[in-house]
Amino acid sequence: MTQLDARPQAGDPVRGVPGGGATETGVRTKGLGGNSVGLMGSAVIGISTVAPVYCLTSTLGSTAGEVGVQMPAVFLAGFLPMLLVAFAYRELNRVMPDCGTSFTWTVKAFGPRVGWMCGWGLVIATIIVLSNLAGVATSYFWLLAGEVTGSEAVAGLDGNKAVHIGTCLVLIAVATAISYRGMTATKGVQYALVGLQLAVLAVFVTMALTRADGFATSLSFSWSWLNPFAVQSFAAFTAGLSLSIFMYWGWDACLTANEETVGSARTPGRAAMISMVVLVGSYLATGIAAQAAVGSGDSGLGLANPETSDNVFAALAGPVMGPGLGILLFVAVLASAAASLQTTFIPVARTVLAMSAYEALPPSYSRVHERFRTPGRATVVAGVATGAFYTVMTLVSEHVLVDTIYALGLMICFYYALTAFACAWYFRRELRRSVRDLVFKGVFPVLGGALLAAVFGKTLYDMWDPAYGSGSSVLGVGSVFVIGVGLLLLGLVLMVAMQRRSPAFFRGEILTKETPSLVVAD
């Protein structure tokens, strides 16, 4: 296979500000396949990476357990900081449509070290998510096989560690291969899988509302369900909010594909907004319908029943949709996890490509496949890292694997908040130019970043308690805290090592820190 070196060379074209802007950002093209995906395809990639059906089946119950009937309100509350941060991504992408997204933008705003750590937060969060998605897809593959064959023995194969790991590695390899072949292949697969997810959710919502008075635990709809101030305690609200924020993670995948998108300066930002609207609409409709049908109690079919809360759709498929259509929910969860597994390679591979292109990582990761125009080596390495991580964690301890997933929220809030603050700081000289600039480049990003920073601090505090996550501890400190903080410290160690290897980047000579002068309005 032939690879092209995407590192910027002397004389490479430099991107200027779209719309006739007068300043240069120093952001360069990297050889990716341009104009490979349009607005709809980009939005589909954003939705797919979030994995809405998987998120719903795994968090509907736990969120209801924390906040009761205010679960839909918490979905709305979690949407707010993500929407505010999405405005920051949109504004930064307009002037710097670079596949490095958070890494590149925070370097330009705060300098190479903060940018490097922001990039690291995105990369390590994505590797953790990929591992989790692969495991979920594997479990649902065997669960679906058991449903189709009517054999408990087939479904039970997921409990065989060797079979589970082997199936998981095959799924990771297939997802890596599809991502390796480029955005065109990715887009085609995603249209089918995302369409299936949304169609099944629509059927579930319709049938749940139709049968809302047919179960002993059914509830009548109340507008108070949408009132976040009705949550019984602040602790319960923050716990539910943390779960809700996780449910929206991944929408920014369409931004990391900006160099491969038609209209790279504007289309990815618009796609992100479309993704967010579709997600919050799906979550609210499903949450309200499920709660009306079976309630939020902790017994029977109630969403908060601890025996079923970690996989709500498995419990509700038959009662709500019947044995015939119920299997569609299993198919939808499998499709959701598999689709997200495939698209989640997009942000990690392109972030690594950008970091390498600007000499923040070894140069070998900057190679772009000559035929497919994708970051081939970065994609393959991400696949290998995901398979190795999941295999080791599964063999060592299931508790460690669970706690690693719990630590994910820390990474998400870390790099989203940094990106939001980077937007306001980068555009600080433009905030007085117009009301629009003040709101979308300043107020909204700062508010979104502050909200996520608060969740970061609260999560960090909660993680200290050994009861958080699997309940395990290290020297009296919660394992989730040790893993979360340890992964961030590992990033610092790697950054110091790269500083010795690539001093030019860390001196700010490759990607310069800057604040734009006032530019011509779009």
SULBELWO-V404550 format. One record per pair of residues at least 12 apart in sequence whose ideal C-beta (glycine too) atoms are under 6 Angstrom apart, sorted by the first residue. I is the first residue (numbers start at 1). J is the second residue. Records with the same first field share a line. If there is no record, write none. Layout:
# SULBELWO-V404550
I = J  J
This chain:
# SULBELWO-V404550
2 = 370
3 = 367  369  376
4 = 31  368  370
5 = 367
6 = 30  31  357  366  368
7 = 357  363  366
8 = 28
12 = 28
14 = 28
15 = 27
17 = 95  519
18 = 265
19 = 522
20 = 520
21 = 519  520
22 = 519
23 = 516  517  519
25 = 96
26 = 512
27 = 96  98
30 = 357
31 = 368
32 = 259  260  373
33 = 182  260  373
35 = 262
36 = 183  184  260
37 = 183  187  261
38 = 262
39 = 267  271
41 = 187
42 = 254  261  267  268  271
43 = 271  274  275
44 = 190  191  194
45 = 190  253  254  343
46 = 251  253  254  271  272  275
47 = 194  275  278
48 = 190  194  339  340  343
49 = 250  253  340  343  344
50 = 250  251  279
51 = 336  340
52 = 279  282
53 = 197  332  333  336
54 = 333  336  337
55 = 247
56 = 286
57 = 311  312  313  333
59 = 243  247
60 = 303  312
61 = 303  304  309  312
62 = 243  309
63 = 240  243
64 = 296  303  304
65 = 304  309
66 = 236  239  240
67 = 231  236  240
68 = 296
69 = 225  296
70 = 230  231
71 = 287
72 = 225  226  284  287  288
73 = 226  227  228
74 = 240  244
75 = 244  283  284  287
77 = 228  241
78 = 241  244  245
79 = 280
81 = 448  451  452
82 = 248
83 = 276
84 = 444  447  448
85 = 416  420  448
86 = 272  276
87 = 440  444
88 = 420  423  445
89 = 252  255
90 = 269
91 = 423  440  441
92 = 105  423
93 = 255  258  268  269
94 = 265
97 = 258  264  265
99 = 256  259  350  354
100 = 351  354
101 = 255  256
102 = 118  122  415  419
103 = 115  118  119  351  354  355
104 = 354
105 = 422
106 = 118  418  422
107 = 511
109 = 422  425  426
111 = 513
112 = 505  506  508
116 = 360  495
117 = 491
118 = 415  418
119 = 351  355
120 = 491
121 = 411  414  415
122 = 351  415
123 = 348  351
124 = 411  487
125 = 408  411  412
126 = 344  347  348
127 = 385  386
128 = 404  408
129 = 344
130 = 344  386
131 = 386  389  390
132 = 405
133 = 337  340  341
134 = 168  171  172  341  390
136 = 337
137 = 171  337  338  341
138 = 164  167  168
139 = 158
140 = 333  334
142 = 155  157  158
143 = 155
144 = 330  334
147 = 327  330
165 = 391  394
169 = 387
172 = 383  386  387
175 = 341  342
176 = 383
178 = 342
179 = 342  345  379
180 = 376  379
181 = 372
182 = 372  374
183 = 260
190 = 339
193 = 335  339
196 = 335
197 = 332  335  336
200 = 328  332
201 = 282  286
205 = 285  286  289
207 = 320  321
208 = 289  290  293  320
209 = 289
211 = 293
212 = 292  293
215 = 294  301
217 = 294  295  297  300  301  302
219 = 292  295
221 = 292
238 = 458
242 = 409  459
246 = 409
249 = 412
251 = 272  275  276
253 = 343  346  347
254 = 268  271  272
255 = 268
256 = 346  347  350
257 = 346
313 = 329
317 = 329
345 = 379  382
348 = 382
349 = 375  378  379  382
352 = 365  378
353 = 375  378
358 = 510  511
359 = 502  505  510
360 = 505
365 = 377  378
399 = 470  472
402 = 470
403 = 469  470  479  480  483
404 = 483
406 = 469  480
407 = 480  483  484
409 = 459
410 = 459  484
413 = 452  455  456
416 = 452
417 = 449  452  453
420 = 445  448  449
421 = 449
423 = 445
424 = 442  445  446
427 = 441
429 = 515
463 = 478  480  481  484
464 = 478  481
465 = 478
466 = 478
468 = 480
